[in-house]
Every structure is written in C-alpha cells, then in structure tokens.
Amino acid sequence: MIYDVVIVGGGPAGLSAAAHAAQTGMSHVLLEATGAHANTIQRYQKGKHVMAEPAVVPLRSELEFTAGTREAVLGAWQLGIEKHSIDVRYGGEVTAIRGARANFEVTLSDGETLRAGSVVLAIGLQGNPRKLGVSGEDAPIVQYSLDDPDEYQDETIVIVGAGDAAIENAVALARNNKVVIVNRRDEFARAKDANLALISRAIDDGTINCFYKTNVESVDSTESNIVLNTETGQTRLQCQRIIARLGAIPPRRFVEACGVEFPSDDLTTLPELSGHYESNVAGLYIIGALAGYPLIKQAMNQGYEVIEYIAGNDIVPADHGILEQKFQGLPFGLDVDQTLSLLRDRVPLFADINGLVLRELVLASELKTPQPGDVIFQKNDYTNSFLSIVEGEVDVEIEGGKSIRLNQGQFFGEMSLLSGRRRSATVRAAGACVLLESPRREVIKLMNTYEQVRLVIDEHFIARTLRAGLVPDAPFKELQAIAGTTELIAYKADEILFNEGDEADGLHLIRSGSISVSRRIGGRDIVTSYVAAGNYVGEMGLIGQSTRSATVKATVATESIFLRADVFLQMLERNEGLRERVQETVRERLSENLRMEAQPESGDLISFLMQQGLGEATDVLLIDEALCVGCDNCEKACAATHGGTSRLDRAAGPSYAEIHVPTSCRHCEDPHCMKDCPPDAIRRAPNGEVYIEDSCIGCGNCGRNCPYGVIQMAGEKEKASNLFNWIMTGRGAEPGERKALASAGSLKKAVKCDMCKDLSGGPACVRACPTGAAIRMSPAEFVNLTKEAS
Amino acid sequence: MHESMLVFRKRRYLWVALTMSFVAIAAYWLHDPQEPPNGGTALGYTLGTVATLLIVWLAWFGVRKRRYSSTLGSVQGWLSAHVYFGIALVLIALLHSGFQFGINVHTLAFVLMMLVVLSGLYGVYVYLKIPQRVSENRKGTSRAELVSQLEDIDSRSQRVAQGLSDEFQELTASAASRTQLGGSLWSRLSGRDESQVVIKADGQTGVVPNPGQEAVLDWLADQQSRSSDAEVAAAIGELSALTRNKRRLLRQMKEDIRLQATLEAWLYLHVPLTAALLVALVTHIVTVFLYW
C-alpha cells in the first residue's frame, strides 16, 4: 500500500502529527527507532517536572499536554496513542528516504521499504547513539545509555568511550562494580577538566582499570565476553555488561542524504523550509527541534499544522495571533502577511532570508514605535539587541556632541551584539520611527545561517569600530574600503596574538573577549595590562619601533580584527589627528607599564585572576581574605533575598595573594549560559546583570554550559520565618538558606546570581559583609586592586 | 574597597564617637550639681538616657545584620559605628554613674556592660588579626579541597595495604574511619586531635588514641624494622610516607579549624552577655524609678 503520510520520529512533534493524521482519517504510520514513544523524555530522571512554555502560545493538538511530571506527560500521550489508534511501529529505524511527493520510498534497517505520498521528519536533534560497529553490537549485554548507575551491583562492566558520558558512567558504576574503561586513544583529551581529574584519579588508584589505545574487536553474547585489540595484542574479557558511550550521530548527514539542503555548513544552521514546513524536496516536511523549534508545545502544534498542510488546508499557524498583536499599533494598516513582506522590502538585510526564518525572527522580536527625541538605548547600557529601521530615522550620538543619522533600511546595535560589551553610543529617534528590535540569540542564528547577513553585519561592525576608536571623521565609504582589507581572526583562550620581538605587521582591534599584555623582565613574564574588547593593541610597534614591545595573549576565546600595517600607515597619513590620538594611547600605556613593572606581584595577581576566566567577566565578586572572617553572611544575605537559595558559594574556589574568587556568577561578556536555552529565559539587563526569567523550563542546559559552575537547579523553599520570633524564642529558622518545600517535589528551575537587580541598594552579599571583605568589580578595575594590595 | 571596619569611610564613626565623648566630658566638667555627681542629677539622667539608647542601638546590630533587604547603610558601616560607639559607651556610663559603685543591681548592670564591651574588643582584635592567619595557613586551598586531599591519601593508603597482610588493611581502614578533628567548640578551639586507630598486637586487638597519626607511624616503624621481605618493607615505607603526609595535612586542617573557631567563639560570650545586660539594665531603670 501507499501511505498518505509516513512520520519519522515518535517525539512530541511526530506523535502530534500522527494523532492528527489518524483523526482526519489519513493512512499513516509513525516510525520510532527505539522501543518507546518520546525517547528523550523517557530518559529524563523519574518524576522530573516537564514544563509547558511558552505560556502565550495555545496548544493545538489531538494529544494532551500540560506541565507536569514526566510520568504524567508520557502517560497522557500513551493514552492518546491508544485513543486515536495511532499506527506506531517501534524499532522502526529509517536508513534512507528516496523520492518526492506522491512517490516516496522509506527504507527501514530491517530492509523493508514503505511507500508514501508525503514524509514528515520529526527526528529531533539528539541523533541516534553511535554503535560499536563490530559483530555483536546489538547483543543483549550491550547498551548505549545508562539511566541509573545504582541499579547495578557487583558486576564486571566494560565501558567503551572516552568522553564525559563514558567517564561519568564509569566513575558512578565503580562504586558498586568492577569497571573497565576502553579508550581508543592514549589520553582522555575530550573530557571536561573535572571529569579528567576524576578518571585519572580512579585509574591511578586502581578503582577503574583502563585499556588505552584499544579498540573493540567483537562482542560474544553467548559467552558474555568482549574481545579487545590492545597495543600488545588481543585480549578477551569476561563481563556482565558492556556500555558504549560513543556519542550520537548528528541527524544532519541523514537529513542531507534525503536530499534536504542546508544554507550553510555551520552546525547550528537549520534546513531551508517553506512557510508550510516543507523542505526543498517536495512532499518532505520537517518539524520540531530539527526545524529549529526545541519546545514541546511548538513541536506539537507543528505536528498538527503539517498534517493540515499535507491535506491541502492553508490554516494559519497557532502563533498567528501573537504576530497580529505585535503588529497592532503599527502605522501601516496591513495584515500579518503583508506586514511581514513590508519588513522584507524595507530592510535590505532581510531580502534573501527564508519566509519561515523571517517569521520566527519577528516572533522573537519587538516592534517599537518611539517618538522623536526618545532614547532607544543609552551609551554604557548592557543591552545587546539588534535594531533594524523599518521606518523613520535615528541619530547615533558620537563624541563631541556630533551625531550620525541612520535612515530606513539601516540597522544598529551590532557593536554590543558582537562584542558583548556595553553600548558604545546613545541612539535617539530623529522622527517618528518603526524599529524591529531582535534578540541577540536570533540574530546570531541568522548570521550563522546566512553568509550574506554575516558579511554585511561584520563589515558594518568593523567600519563603525574604526570610526569610534581611530578615525571619527572618515567618510563611511572609506571605512568600508578599509574594512574590506581587514581580517577577522579567532583565538582560543591562552593563544598568543603576537610575541615580544616579533615584527610589527599590523594592529589588532579586539572585537570580543579580552587580552593580557606581558613583558619579559629579569627572566620572567610580567603581565603589565589587561585590554578589553573595543580597544586596540599593537600600536606601539607601528609608530616608532618596528618590532613588538610586548607579548599579547588571549585571556579567553577572543576575536580580533586585524588591520595590516600598510593600511594603518595610510590611514595615519590621510587622517589628521590620528597620529596624536595613537601617541596619546602609547604614552598612557608606557606609564602604566612602568608602574606595573615596578611591582611584578600585581602582574602575578592579574595573571591568576585571568586564569580563573575573569577576562570575560563584567562584574565579579571577590573576597579579600585578609578581612574575611568566614561568617557566611554574604551567602545568608543572598539566600534570604532570593527565595532561600544562595547563588554563591563563598568557601569554594581558589585564592591567590589573599584574593579569593568564590563560586559566583561573573556576568560574562558573552554568557555561556545563554547559548542553548530552549525558552530563551536567560536575559541581560541594561546594567549588565545576566538573569533567568520565570519561563525557565528546568532543562539544566545553562548549568552544563557554564564553565564556572555558578548555576544550580533549585526547587521552591519553605517560607521565611519571622526574625523577631527567632531571636526572642528561637522558633523557626535563622534568615538565610531555607529548607526545600516538601510539596515542591522535583519541580526545579535554574537559579543564579542576578546581582540583586531588583533590590534597591545593590548586591546583598556586599552590603551584608560586616568586615568589608566582599567586593564587586569589573576586570578593568583589577589594576586598582593590586595598587592597593601592594 | 579593601578597608577594614575601623577605617571605614575615613573613620567617620570614630569622629562621631570622639565628639560624643568630648561633649559628655565637657558637660561633666561644667556641671555643678548640689550633690556629688551621680545618676540622679539632671546630667546623670541625661547621660543615663543616652547610654540606654546607645545600648539598645548597639544590641539592634544583631537585628540589622540579619535584615538582608535593608538599605539603611551597609552592615560594614553599622559594625564600624558599633565598635566606636560601644567604646564611647564605657565613658558615658562612667560619667552617668559619677564613679559611684557598690554591690547592687546598678553596678551589676555596669559590670555586665563592661564584660560585653571587653568581649567585643577582643572580637575586634580577632577580626583584625585572624583572617590573615587563616589565609596563610590555607595557602590558597579551600577547606573542601583539604578534605578531598585527605580522602585521597586515605584511599591510596588502603590500596597499598591491600598488598600486605590483614593487619595492615585493618590498620589503614580504621585509621581512616577514626580520624577525627573538631567536634565541640572546645575541641575546635583547643585544636584537639581525637583520632583513634585499631591496632593488632600479639594477637590482641585494641583501640588506641592516634593523635597526629603517631600510633600508626610507630606501629609501621616497628613492622618495618621486623620485615625481612624487601617488597613488604617497601610497601610499609610507602604507607609511612603517606601517613606523614596525612599528619602534615591534619596539622594544617587542625589549625584552620582552630582559627575559624576563634573567629566565632567570642560571640558565645558577647551575645549572651548582651542579653543579660539588657535584663540588668531594665532592672536598673525600674528600680531607680520605683525608689525615686
């Protein structure tokens, strides 16, 4: 038979599509590679609370979905599968999809081929686990995931893999079992530092036995053993269980093999889809996380909608109403689709982007209609949104009371967007305007997807940086020409931009990240300064000397715009006043150098602080150990003012020269935590505070992405007790950390320092310190810290 | 930034306290009552009222410190003023009394007040001196890291012991599980090491005290001297080296615990004495008015 639709992937999107297909009487089959529906959610820990963000979007599905425990959500879907008689084929792993509309052939791993009119791909982004690739890889003793390490006792377990998952499993299992770990290489290079330390210690002390430079030859299930190819020859191990943690195969290659095109090679790129979720292969639809919709509710809505589209009904998407609301109050008087095409026509940057992508961008954006003279953003604000002028004009205020006018179709705000630093200028509406304000995350996604968008934004960034830092009077055309000669170079943390004594071949404008400058004095490197994004280095070698006078190193991942020496020298000739400005910078830096060289210990302290990753901080809590009495009033203040959970751990963290760096958020310039937040709940306030909104779904991605361990998952806590009651009668608890509320169950959300942005008076930790040991500062102030310390 | 509570805001509260003291002394000097100076004169009542208000305000520090949302100054500012006003209080109370003492409830209030102030002064001394010593002793290592280093040594010792006879295994296991520092405030302050170990000797098993891991080291030395097997001797040597490391680490931790306890201990006098002072003060005021 030929199915009307074959749906691949039994997650929320696929289930919802199958349910609607069943309901409307389409012949369908749902193919799920694993043994149960919604595999990703099945693998959540027991009782985990699943949230139903975004709250503003209505659910449109035959299946039920409300926020609740993992069990309740899965149970409701199971009921739905039965109620709608969905034809699910478990273990139906698809190996190939060929053909086009009305004529698809879907091949399964058991060799069977299904025929279909349309195919819906809803396979998510997790990918299938990579298998051992040897005979016996599917034997019953082999597994590719581990839910609960405490389930196994007194077994001999072989773990294959060298990544974080393999190490975490091995260490956890080693508590109650004999564990052998098999590593293809001679070290655990891919693992996080903490995991590397764990596994190294376990191997050193013999709790885990490791085979380095070893491959798996085969698995023999009947004999319960595994054959390994070691450096010294083959060896056979008796074991009860083999757990292979070899990562997942990203679904992209499979999707490409189906004929779907991606607009760029960047891994975050999404496939090109029509407004009906249809890919470039006619009849092949893509929905859910793979299409860029990571939230459950969105995915379920698309499942419903895609079936309507396949049936030929051009319904409006569930979030249509949200757009309608956004467009209310605009002076255009157009409907949703017309407004969208107006945006595209008016802003050249959007000319070539796909309709669905533009729609998503607008959904995530705000439309603003400031009045003449209104401030759009202030200089030194920490906001990082990107603004496109749909109608009207704005003035960018630059030095000396001058301003630059931008008009319809142009954009601004890319400086803070790319550098993660404060706004470099105040922008005001010059007349009545319509502005599209897009969040950073969406614009970065757009830049990664469309090369053209990235090039245009990059070019403006460079030209505007040059204008702000070096040549304020140069015409924009000339700046664009210079921008064309520059090179954007990315450096990893600790990578050297140039060494002392190297030939001076150009100037580096630091675009993002930060660098440290050091000089070799008396046989050792002494850090003489820290330079943040938005500034330039390398000027000394270009005027006066011809070799580098110092070594410049990236303190964190850093991007620099490299301006060639010849271009810079030309600029010097052409622009009056530039030489004086650069000489002034040189003079300031030389006097700073002299001061720092006189006290090498301050340089050491700066090096230490940079090693703690503070080069990317904007505001960090430091503790002066010479004053700290260990009373923990800072933690109690934090907990008491933030729902009973302290967001800082005073005692943890390293110290150097009586300066202690506690475990506490440093509000990074380019926050790692923001990178992968499905509901986009992590925001940056105008004063720089990185905070988490209530729409957090508790997935824990931010905590995993934070290299500094400052984000925790916390549930609701008991009510605070009365202070006087506690003082007078001793009843209740002292203000501070509070006990978890019994009824809160497993409902946990991510919590982190918000720098007390909602409290008057500033951060509670600092205000509560009785001895003045707790201080907050930005990296630019570290130099003062050492001035006083010495 | 980086200023202690004493130099807070250019010693603002020191100057306030000095001014307050100077005014009190001047008033005492100029005041010429009919009777010898005492708490019952007009100035006596005035100074008594000031002293009472000061005591209530000083005791309020315990409340302010825990009002974490309060924006009324910083806790550091409050503490700075708390110290200077607390010292000025002694003078004001003395002038209030007109230097008349006796064996009565009034003098009791004064004595309690002096004890509170003295314990507070000791607290100031401790707050200024000890943190630096904590930092020097820790050498940049956090307490949690010290504990994990200790666990590391214990588990390595137990693995070395696995290659030796049962007695060694029991020794290392019990030395690890019976290592004990801290506990009551007193043992933390005195830096007592209450560790024990189970040692088998002449077929008898006994629990012996093991402060500084000395008992383990002695026993290991004894075993090593008797051992004739080179491999066994080497293993025992390794155990000794690990135990000496542990001894050094325990010494460091003991000092850390002792210093931290010193930073807290004075409060166990200061706070209850304040409570007692408040009771005595109320009694003093009530009796004065009762027998007016």
Interface residues (C-beta under 8 A of the other chain):
Chain A: R201 D205 G206 D624 E625 A626 L627 C628 V629 G630 C631 N633 K636 A637 A640 T641 A651 A652 G653 P654 S655 Y656 E658 L723 F724 I727 E734 P735 L759 S760 G761 A764 V766 R767 A768 C769 P770 T771 G772 A773 I775 M777 N784 L785 E788 A789
Chain B: M1 H2 E3 S4 M5 F8 G62 V63 K65 R66 R67 Y68 S69 T71 S74 V75 Q76 W78 L79 Y127 I130 P131 Q132 V134 S135 R138 G140 S142 R143 A144 D152 S155 R156 R159 Q260 L263
